[in-house]
């Protein structure tokens, strides 16, 4: 699906949480990809996690506040920060009405 959404003008985001409380955000703007994993992924040796943000790099300072220390993690909820970034970047307000629908499609994209 990601490859089908590639190209000029296409942008999409994916945000997921697992049972262990890990947050993963993926973004694709045309052919540019980026991702964030919280807590910091340990399986990518010698590469700082910020190097993988790609089109999300404009939000590095926001995301850093969730990684600085255990105290910072309590002040910045990474999942909430990711939702805020998606809302700002997409222009779609992620309110209760949208989130509680039986199918979470963006307005105007329904069949």
Secondary structure, 3 states (H helix, E strand, C coil): CCHHHCCCCCEEEEEEECCCCCEEEEEEECCEEEEEEECCCCCCCCCCHHHHCHHHHHHHHHHHCCCCCHHHHHHCCHHHHHHHHHHHHHCCCCCHHHHCCCCCCCCCCCC
